[in-house]
């Protein structure tokens, strides 16, 4: 049985470990102190919503992180679902599906009109899950990123 709940500051250790593993999945060097600082700041400032998937026997096995944002075109509030991760040994447990459904319920309950997410093109398993839940892949817009040097002014 999987239960979804919102993370609290008392969950910092377990969320940081999962977040560290999430970053490793995307090719980053493991850095648990960095993960603790980043997740600790999110929990302290409450500038994101972190939902946890908890299994009765295995404890916390996954998380998703939602960032409140806005859509100018719709002139409405949205969530950006930036992080979704389930521990390797708990994949296919239904935790990711439960987290996505809980995220959607949170979005609806807080008046968000939409949720956005992105994933690696090679992450076929995640894409299949998203599409099975009604998420629509955007084939109209391109996503661009640009790294910036902190403190440098143009």
Secondary structure, DSSP 4 states (H G I P E B T S, - for coil): -EEEEE--GGGHHHHHHHHHHHHHHTTPPP-HHHHHHHHHHHHHHT-SEEEEEEETTTEEEEEEEEEEEEETTTTEEEEEEEEEEE-GGGTTSSHHHHHHHHHHHHHHHTT---EE----TT-HHHHHHHHHTT----SS---------TT---
